[in-house]
């Protein structure tokens, strides 16, 4: 899926960037939106981005930790590196 970047919106890229920074750690919806600079988005937008990221990176790339949030797995991080080569977006641009 070398064209994975074409399938990600700016919001999806920002969410991936936050998960990338915290790979292996569980992050809640509010934390993801805040760190991605998406405070103005509805909370469920985070859920939509997670769904899109799973489509691009694979269903096991991001795990749901019930009542806590999501975590980018080592495999997910590896796939993201393979697909994007470098970080998909830098939050300081938002």
Buried (B, 14 or more C-beta within 10 A) or exposed (E): EEEBBEEBEEBBBBBBBBBBEBBEEBBBBEBBBEBBBBEEBEEEBBEBBBEBBBBBBBEEBBBEEEEEBBBBBEEBBEBBEEBBEEBBBEBEEE
